[in-house]
């Protein structure tokens, strides 16, 4: 990661996240913004489930992709944005819980490509249960019209 983080990274991440309509649609909230680490949480909603009543894999992927992408954005200089170019997700356990936590963390920073790893957890009264993991590759974007941090 960059040795000196951009002093405004929290504000940039928060402002960008606020523009993500999909996260608002699924009721996901940005709950932690650290340099290289992002957490997003959301409550269980029946309208986001698949036929067996588990949180749909598409919703898990969406939230983990955002967590990984914003972790990458947090280590970028002010003039850069990021776009996901690839990800792999492992669905480890059914998405059953009262709430869900999605954590993204930069694994390999870079000036053109960043790799982030994400973990999705189901939260209930007991210990958090790991339900999904993701590795995402992000492309650094600079100077492209309509694409900013």
Buried (B, 14 or more C-beta within 10 A) or exposed (E): BEEEBBEEBBEBBEEBBEEBEEBEEBBBEBEEBBBBBBBBBBBBEEEBBEEEEBBBEEBBBBBBBBBBBBBBBBBBBEEBBBEBEEBEBEBEBBBBBEEBBBBBBBBEBBEEBBBBBBBBBBBEEEEBBEBBBBBBBBBBBEEEEEEBB
